Amino acid sequence: MSKTCLLLIFLLAIVGHCHGDKILPADREADVFNSSTVVVDRVARQTSSSMTPSQCSFGRGRELTGCDWNLTDVESVGSIDSHVPAWQLSSGRTSYFRGGPSTDASGDQDGGYLLMDTLRGVAETIKLSSMMINATLPEGRCVVFQYAMDGPSADRLRLVLRQSQLVHQMANDTVLLMPRREVLWEGRSDSSDKWLTASVLYSHGQPHQLAFEAVVDNSVQSQRRLRGHFVLDNVDLGTWKEDENEKALNENPDTLMVDPCLGHCNFDGGFCGWSNDQDDDFDWNLGRGSLNAVTGPIAGHLSRGYAYIDSGYPRRPGDRARLLSPFMEPTDPDQPLCLRFWTHMFGNGIGMLKVVQLFGPPGSDISSKELWSLTGESSNNWHQGQITVSSNMIFRIAFEATTGRNHLGDIAIDDVSFDPGPCPSAPQAAAAPTQQNDCNFETDECGWTNAVTRENMDDIDWIRYVMSPGRSPVQRPGDRALLFSRPFNVTSGKMDMRCMTFWYLMNEPIIDPTGPSLGSLRIYTRREEAFSGLPLLGQMVAVWRLHNHQAGVWKMGRALIQQTGNYRVVIEGLWGSSRGAGSISIDDISFYEGSCSTHPNQAMPMATECNFDRDMCSWRSIANTTGVRQDTDWRLATAARRPANLPDHTFGAPSGYVYFDVFSQQNRQEVIRLVGPNMTSGGIGRPRLCLTFWFAAFGAGDTTQLRVLMMDSVGGSEKEIWMLRVVQLESTRPDWNFGQVELESDGTNVSGQEVKLVYEGRASNGGFAVDDITIYQGGCKTRPKFATPIS
């Protein structure tokens, strides 16, 4: 399968790969290992040592233990020292010595975990295997573990099932075995190093092993090699307690079960807690293979069992069958669930399959929402579907199948799972109207469109990129590309609150001597009625932004959207002045309802911030309050009109900042003010705020100065919080300097009230330039130190 993303290519940018699956179960087809075949004695000798493993937390303090895990897997070839296991026991106390996180999954610094530091291996895959495990019961086995990954060379972690398969009976009374594998689970690193929990339900009818595979990315930049780690903790290969779950649900169908594999089902040994709705027309059944050659599957997706509807007599067109999940707990606002399942819809009379979310506690369905819907035949194969599930209350999931025009319309589902984290709807054609802006860019842009050239909104376009070398003409500093979603329709008078998640790559492999200058990635919302002749950026509200090089690996982003009225989401890529190969890419966009935090934290925009790369945002230059005619304003620098030898600070471009420059033959001092939008002050009972910006001074006037004021938006009272004179700077030419000051609250400015920030310039022969105004949460010291106002 091709890995596709949406890419903004600059210069001769070539990205080695697009973002692939994140915590995705792979196709899980049985693949032959790359390793050579093995000749052993009779199979009976091997299976006689089969055992049932237990939970392992790897000990604590000086008593670390690997339990029964094989740290020296024979297939892990390529470690630096073949006598030292690639997987090692470690703890937080040795994290700076051996690598790994500072605590185990429970937050204990002395707690043990298994560590595979990529410094120890140069092989692409390092394996950690269990002892032989007995065949599972039909209900399967629930595997639960906690894991973390970090570093540019930590690519992904897999859980695989391995079994030696009989290939040939040899004359010398030996059996030739070919190791085979089945990928049960795969998680991809976002370099966050956070402990995550995974649950996997599987069944297998033969003795087998489970193995973790740490996949190391050492194929690209040499500086990325040997930097990263994989860690495992609290690995539980315990059995699936189907009997207890079924008994509890039979006694009370409204039971709220607590189980790590709740909702997971491969239908080999039952419905796993799923139940038929009593208010539909007929029931879902368990199947092992259709007896009708022209409809239904010949077997389950991986094993034999599956759930299906029988469209034969006495069914009529439009009959409906609902299969209900157990009740599930509300989801974390920052960690929804990805519902994955496999569907088989083969036959001339296929109707419709829906996924519906039902909200409310047991005995009281408050409301419902359609998440996914697919109609008609889709070949005689199993196909994977997925959708993000989120809720702030107890909920259930329903698979709702409707019979079609004739009796050749059996619909089947298999391998249902709930994995942590969002995922774009798939296939995209099945996405509900509220999810139609989800996209993984595998097939097309899913309705996302570039700005129309004739509207003069941008300069370049986003392009789909499918793992092949790409080239682009050299871009000019300041060029940008805008990508518009389909409209989000909002009920009149209501606030639409949803989270947008995505993966981004902002990579500048060659950093210019003057510093990072790749560009920026921003996400806005734009009201539908704003599509008029008004200035474009004045209509858009920023919800997420990052600047310049972030990493050479894919990272996850998350933005909170709050909007009244119909709107679109706009993705903006802005090119800086980088002279090296670079690119900005985005992939796997997903939306879900709810309130979430911005990720990463530094991507949260503030109303007052501005980089001045296109316009003055919400800042405006106003006349002074002295009544004297003002000949000079704060204005945007352009390539034709700007202070000499002063490029933009953000990207090093010729323009992209504001400045004022006064020259008065009468030596008259002018006062020029740049006023920001309303904002809420920090202080008592609210987060402390820090204003940061960059400034440059020029001219010869001794009276040239720059002040930062905090002004009451209602009463108009002012407080000087930062002040600097040009004579205090030791510079013979304009140069950018860093400034910051805490926005404190006192008797003049009450905590939480509406205020405005004001940059006030005073000069008779000279001026100042300002760029990259940003506000961060948290306190800070005044910089430069001599900019502290005199009380």
N, C-alpha and C positions, 0 to 999 in steps of 0.2 A: 504494500500500500504506500502510495506516495505521501510524503509529509509536506504539507502546503501551508503557507502563511501569507499574510498581507505584508508587503515589504515596501519600504521607501528607500530606494537605492541612491546613494550619492557617490559621485566620482566613479571609480572602477570598483564598486563594492561587490564583493562576492561573499555570500553567507554560505557556510559549509552545510548547514541543515536548517530545516524549519522545526518549530517546536512540535514534538511528537506527543504520544499519549501520556497523560498525567494520571497516575494511580489508576491505570486502566487494566482490566483483565485483557490479556492478549487473546488472539484467536484460539489459543490453547490446542492447536492441532499437534498430534504426536509427531515429533521431529527426531530424526536420528542424530545422536551426538556426533560432534566432529571428531571425537576420540576414536581410537581404533577398537575393533571388536575384541572381546575377551573370551578366553576359553577356560571353563571351570568344570568341576565335577557336577554330578546330577543336581538338578534344581532342588530336590528334596533336602540336600545338605545345606543349601543356603537358606531356605525358608524355615528350617527347623530352629533357627536362632531368632526368628521374628519375635518382636516384643511390642508392647504398647507404651509409648513414651508418656511422660507427665509434664507438669508445668516446671519451668526453670527461670529463676530470677538472677542466677549467676552469682549468688552469695553476697557477702558484705565484708568490708575491711580486709583483714588478712586471710579470710576464709573464702576466697573466690573459687567458684567451681564451674566447669563447663558442662556439668550433668553428663548426658550421653551423646552430646554433639561431637562430631568428628571434625576437629579443627584443622586437620591435615588431609583434606580431601584429595584423593589421588588424581583427580582431574584438574586440580588447580596448579597449572604449570606456569612458571615464570616468576616466582617470588625471588627477591634479591638473594635471600639465604634459604636454600631448600630445606635446611635443618630447623628453621624457625617457622612456625605456622603463620600463615598470612592473617588468619583470624586469631585474635589474642584476647585474653581476659584483662579487663582494665576497670578503672573507676574514675570518678571526678578528681580525686586527689592526685592522680598521675596524668591528668589531661594535658598539661604543658610539657610533660616528659614523653608520653607515648602518643598524644593526640586524643581526640574525642571531646565530647561535651563535658561541662564542669560538674554535672550531676547525672545520676541515672534517671530513668523515666519517672520515678516517684519524687524527684527533687532531692535525693539523698546524695551528699558528696562522697560518702563512703560506699554507696551501693554499687554493686558490680554490674557490668554489661559486657557484651562481646563487641570488639572493635576490629575493623579492618581499615587500617590507615593506608592510603594509596602510596605512601612512601615505601611500603613494604613489597609492592608488587608492580610488575610491568605487564602482566598478562591482561587481556581485555576483560576476562571474567574470573573472579575468585569465588570458589564455592565453599559452602559450609553445609555438611550433610548430617542428617539424623541417622540413627540405627535403623535396621529393618523394622517396618511397621506392619502389623497384621492387616488383612483385608478389612475394610470398614463394613459396617452394617448398611443396609440399603438407605437408611436415613442420613448416612454420611457422617463426617467428622467436622467439627467447628474448630478451626485453627485461629488463634488470637495472638497477636504480638505487637510490640511497640518498637518503633524504629526512628532513626533520624539520619539525615545525610547533609553534608556540607562540603564546600570547596568546588573549584571549577573542574576537577577531574572526577568527581563523584557523579556519575551519569544517572544510573538507575539501579533499583534493587528488585529482584524477582524472587518469588516462591514457586518452585517447580516440583512436580511429582516425577520420580524416576522409577522405572521398572526394567529389569532385564528380560528381554523377550526371546523365546526360543526361535532360532532361525533354522538350524539343521542338525540332524542326528548323525554324528560322525562314527566311523567304523571302529575307532579305538575306545568306544564306550564313554565318550565325553560329549558335552553339549556346547554348541557354539551359541553364545549369548550376544545380543546386540542391545546396548543400553538405549532406552528411549525416554523421551521427556515430554511433559505436558505442563505448560506454563499456567499456573493457577492464579497468579496475581502479579502485577507489576506496578511499582511506584517510581515516579521520576522526581529528581531532585530540583528544588527551587532555591537551594543554598541558604535556607533559613535556619537550619540546624535545630528545628523544633521537634520535640518528641510527638509523634503521631501514632494513632492506633489503627490497626488493620484487622479485619475479620474475614475469613475465607471459609466457605462451606464446600466440601468436595466429597465424593464417594468413589471407591475403587475396589474392585472385586478380587484383587490379587495382592500378595505381599509386595511392599514397595518402600521407597525412601522419600522423604521430603528434603529439599535442599534450598538454601538461600544462595542466590547468585548476585554478587556485587559486580556491576558492570562499570569498568573504569574507562574514561575517555582520555586516551593518550595518543589520539590520532592527529591532533591539530597542534596548535602552538606549543612548542617545547616548554615554554615557561609555565604552562598549565599542568604539566605532568607532575606527579608526586605531590599534589596539593589537594587534600580532601580526605574524608573518612566516611565510613558506614558504621552504624552502631545498632545493636539489637538488644532488647531487654524484655523480660516477662513473656517469654515464648511459651504458649500453652497449646499443646497438641491434644487436648482433651477431647472426649467423645461428645457427640451431639445428643442432648438430653431430650430426644423427641418424645419419649413416653411421658415424661413429666409435663411437657408443654401440651401434648394432646389431651392428657387427663384434665389439666386445669382448664383448657379451653372448652372441653366437652361439658364440664360442670358449670362453667360460666363463660359464654362466648364473648362477654365484654371485658374479660380479664386483661389488664395491662401488663404484658409480660416484660421481664427484664432479662435479656439474653444477648450476648455479643453478636450472635448470628441471627438476631430477630429479623424476620422478613426474607432472609436468604432461603432459596429453595431450588433443588435440582429435580424434584418430583420423582426420585428413584424409589423412595420408601413412603410416600405420602404427600400431604399438602403442607407440611412444615408450619402449621399454625394458620395457614390461609384457609378460608371457608367460603362456601357458596352463599350468596345472598338469598334470603328467603322471600324477597319481594320482586324477583325477576321472573322470567318465563321458563327457564330450564337451567340445568347445572353444567359446570365444568366437570370433566372426567380425567382420570389418570390414564395414560396410554403408553404403549411400548413399541408401537409400529402400526401404521395404517394398513388395513386389509384391502383398501381401495387404491388401485394404482394411479388414479387420476385426481386424488385429493389427499391431503394429509402427509406427514413425514413418515419415512420408513424407519426412523429411530430418533432418539433424542439428540440434542445438539452435541453432547460429548459422550454421555452414557445412554442407556436405553430409555429411561423414563422421561415423560413430559406431561404437561397438562394441555387439554384440548377441548374444543366444543365439537360435538357430532351434529352435522347439519342435515343428516338423513331423517327419514320419517320418524316421528310425526311433526318435525319442525316446519315452520312457515316463514316466508320472507319477513324480515323485521323482528323476529324473535330475539330476545336479549338475555345473555347470561353474564352474571357478575361474580368475579372471584375477589374476595376481600382479604386484605392483609390483616395481621394482628394490629392492635392499636399501638401507635408509636409516640414516643415522647417528643415535645417541641424541639426544634433544631436550634443550634447555636447561631446567632445572627451572622457571625463571621465564618461559620462552618456548616453550610447546608449539606444535604446528601445528594449523591448522584445515584439515581435508580438506573440500573442496567439490566437488560433482559434480552433474550433471543426470541425471535418470532419466525414462524413458518406459516405462510399464507399462499398455499398452492391449490388451485382448482378453478374451474370455470365459473363457479358461483360464490366466490369469496365476497363477504360483506365488509364489515368495518371492525377494526380493533381500536379501542380507546384506552388511555390511561387517565383516570380521574382521581383527584385528591379530595377526600371527604374530611371536613374539619369538625371538631367537637369531641367532647368526652364520650365514654361508653353510654349508649342509650340516648344520645342527643346529637345527631348530625346537624350542625348549625348551618353549614353552607358547603358547596362543592365547587371545584374548578377543574376544567378540562386541561390536561397538561400535554397530551400527545394523541394523535389520531392518524390512522392510516387506512385507506380504502383500496380494495381490489387486489388482484393477484400480484405476487412479487417473486415468481419463479419457484422451482422446486428445491429451495435451499433455505438454510437457516440464516437470518440476518439480525445483526445486533441493533437494538434501540437503546437510547439513553435520554435522560431528562433530569434537570436539577429539581430537587424537592426541598422546600423550606416551609416552616410554619412556626407561629408563636403560640400554638396551642396543640393539644393532642390531636392526632390525625390518623387516617387510614388511607391506603392506596387501593384502588379497584381497577382490575383488568376487566373491561366491558367489551364483550364480543357480540356482534349482531349478525344474524344469518343473512345471506344474500339472496339472489334471484332463484337459485335452485339448490339441490341437495349436494352439489359438488363444491362445498364451501367450508371444509374443516379448517379451523384456525387453531394453532398451537403456540404455546410459550414454554420457555425452559431457562434454566440457570439465571434466576432472578437474584440480584444482589443490591445492597445499599452500601455505597462506599463514601467515606468522608470527602467533602470538597465538591465544588460545583463542576458542571460539565456542559458543553454546548449541546443543544438538542440534536439528536441524530436518529434516523436520517432527517435532513433539514426539511424535507417535504412533509414530515409528520408533525412538525412543531405547531403548537397551538398559537393563536393570534398574538398572545402576550409573549411568546417566545420566538417570534419570527425574526428577531434581530440576532439570535444566537448564530454563531458561525465558526466552523473550523477551516474554512476555505479549501477543503479538499476537492470540491466540485466546482464551485463558483464563489461569487462574493455575497451570496445569500440576500440580495436586495440592497446591500450597501453600495453607494454610488459616489463617484468623484464629483467634485463641483463642476458645474457647466462652465466651459472656458469663456463663453461669450459674456457671462455674468461678471467676469473679472474678479472672481473671489480668491483664486490662488494662482500659482505659477506652474506647478508640476502635479503629477498624478501618483496615487498609490497604485501598485501593480501586484497581481498574484504571482507568487514565486513557488516553483515546484522543483526543488532540489536539482537545479541545473544552473551552470554558470550564467550570470547575467551581467550586462553592462549598461551603463547609462551615461549620457553626456555630462560634462562637468556642469555642476549647478552653481548658481551665484549665491553668495551669502545673503540670507534673508528670504530665499525662495521657500515656499511652503506648499503643502498638499493637504487638502481638506477632503474628508470622507464622511458622508452623511448616511445615517441609518434610515430605515423606514420609520414612518410616524408612530409614536406611542399615543394612543387615544385614551384620554382621561375623562372620566365622568365630570360634568360641570359641577363646580363647587367643591370638588374633592382634591386632596393632595395625593399625588402618586409618589410613593416612596419605594425605591427598589435599589438593588445593588448590581453593579456591573463588575464582572470579573474577567480577566484576560491575562495573557502571557505576553511579555514584551522583551525585545532584545535591542539594547542601545549600545552598540559596540563600535569603538574607535580604536582599532588595533595599533595605529601609529599616532601617538600623541604629539601635537605640534610643540615646539620649544616654548611657545608663549603660553601653553596650557591647553586643557581640553576645550575643544571648540566644535563638537559634533553637531549640536543643535538641540532641539527640544521635542518632546512628545507631550501633547496636551489633549485633554478630553473636556468637551463643553456640552451643555444642553442649550437648545435653541427652540424657542416657542414657534409653533407652526404659523401663527398669525404674524410672526416677525418677518416672514418672507415678503419683503417689500423693497422699496428703494432706499431704505435707511442704511447707514454705515454698518457693515457686516458685524464687526467685533463688538459693537455696542449692543447687539441683540443677543449675544451669547454669554453664558455664565460658566466660568471654569469650575470643574469638579475634581480635577486631578492633573498634575503636571510634574515632569522631571526634566532635568537639563543635562546635556552632554553625556559622556561615556559613563555607563553604569556597571557593566560587566560583560565578559565575553560569553556568558551563558544566559539561557532563558530564565526569567524571573516572573513571579506572579504579581499582578496588580489588582487592586480593588478600589472602587469609587462608589460613594453614596450619592444617589440622585434623588432630589426632592423637587417636584415640579407640579404646578397647577396648570390646567389647560393642556391641549395637545402639544407635543414637542418631538424633536429629534435629538439624537446624540450625534455629536460631531467629533471626529478624531482628527487632530492637526499634527502634522509633522513639519518641523521648521528646520531648515538647513543652516548651519553656522558657517564658519570659514575654514573648516578642516581641510588641509591639503593632503591628507592621507585617506586611504580607503576606509569607508565607514557606512553604516546602515542603521536604520530604525525600522524595526519589524514588529508586527502585532499578530496574535494568533489566538484561537480558541476563546472567542468572546461568548460570555454567558450572562444572562440576566435572571435575577430572582427577586421576589417581593420580600421586603423587610428592611430593617435599619442595620447598617454595618459600619465598621470603622474603615478609614482609609488605610490602604497598604501599598507601599511602605509609608510609615508615618510622615516622612519628609515630602511626600507627594501631595499632601493636603494644601490646597490653595487658600489664601486669605483674600478678603475683599479689597484690601489696600495694596496688595502686591502688584508689581508691574516690572516688566523687563524692557518696555518701550521699544520692542523690536519692530512693531507695526504701527502702533498708535500710543496714546497716553492713557490707555485703559480708562479708569474712572477718575483720573486726576485731571485738574484743569488749572490753567493760569488765570489769575484774576488781578484786577487793578488794585493798587495800594489804597490805603485808607487815609492818605494825607490830603487828597484832593488835587495833588499836583499831577499834571499830565504825564502819563507813562509811555515812554517810547520803546521799551523793551519788554518782552514776554519770555516765559519759559517756553521753549520750542523743541520740537524733535530735530535731532541731528540728521542731516541727509548727506549723501556723498558730495553734493555741490556746496552745501552750507553747513559747516561745523567747525569747531576749534581745530587748529592745525595740529597734526601729529597725535590725535587722540582717537583711536578706534573704539568701537563698542566693547564694553567689558564682558558681556555675556558670551559672545561668540568670536570676538575679535574682528567683527565686520566693520566696514567703513561707517555705518550708521547704526542706530539702535539705542539711543539714550536721549535724555533731555538736558538742556543747558540754558543759561542766560549769559549774555555778554554785553556789558555796558561800556560805552565810551562817551563821556560828556565833556565838551569843550569848556563848559562853564564850571566844570568840576562839581556838578550837582549830583548828590548821591540819590540813586533811585532804589526803591523797594519793590521787589518782584516776588510774588507769592505763588506757590504751587500747592493747591489744596486737594486733599484726598477725599474719598467717600466716607460716609458715616460708618463707624465701627463701634463695637462695645469694648470699653476699657477693661483691663485686668485689675487684679488687686484682691482685696479682702473678699473671701468667699468665692473667688473665681480664679481660673488659672492665670499665673503671671505670664506676661507677654514681653517679648524682646523684638524690637525693631532693628533690622539690619539693612545696610545699603552700602553702595560704593560711590565715592565722590572724587572729583578732580578739580583743582583750582588753577586758574590762569590769570594773567594780567599783572599790572605793576602797582595797582592801587593799594595803599596801606589800609584803607578802610573797607576793603572787600571782605565780606564775611557771609557765612551760611549758618542759619539757625533752624532748629526743629522745634516746633511748637505743638502742644496738645490743646485743642480748642473745644470748648463745650458747644455741642451742636445746637443746643437750645438757647442758653443764656449768652453765649458768645465770649465768656471769660477764657483767658489764655494762660498757659504756663510754658515757659521756656524749659526744655529738657535736654537740649544739646546745642552747643555753639562753638564755632571755630572761625578764626581769622586767617586769611591767606598768609600773613607774615609768620604764622606759627608752623608753616610747612616748609621743610628744607628741600626744595625742588626747583631746578632751573627750567624744567619743561613740564607740561601737563602729564600727570601720572595718576593712575587709579589708586585710591586709598580706601581701606575698610573702616566703616563706622557702625556703631551699634549703641543702643541705649534701651534700658528697661522702661516700659510704659507703666509707671507706677501710679497708684491711686493715692490721693491725699485729700485734704480739706477742699482743694480747688476742684478736683476731679473725683466724683464719687464712684466707687467700684460698681461696674455694670452699667453705667450710663452711656449714652451715645456721645461719642467724641469724633473729631476729625483731626488728622495729622496735617501739619502745614510745614512745607519747606520754604523758608523766607530768605531770599538773597538780598544783600545790600552791597552796592558798589557804585563808584563813579568812573573807574577805569579798570575793568576786569570782570571776572565772573566765575561761576562754578558749573560743573556738570554732575548729574546724578544718574545712577543706573541700578538695576536689580534691587528694588525695594521689596523686602520680604518681612513677614512677621512670623515668629516661632513661639510656641508655647514654652514657658520657662523663663526664669530670670536671667539676667546677664549684667556684666560690668560695662561701664561706659568706655568706648574706644573711639578715637585715641583718648588716653587719659586726660589730656589737656582740653578736651572738648566738654568737660563737665562745667555747666554754668556756675557762675559765682552767685551764691545766695545773697 
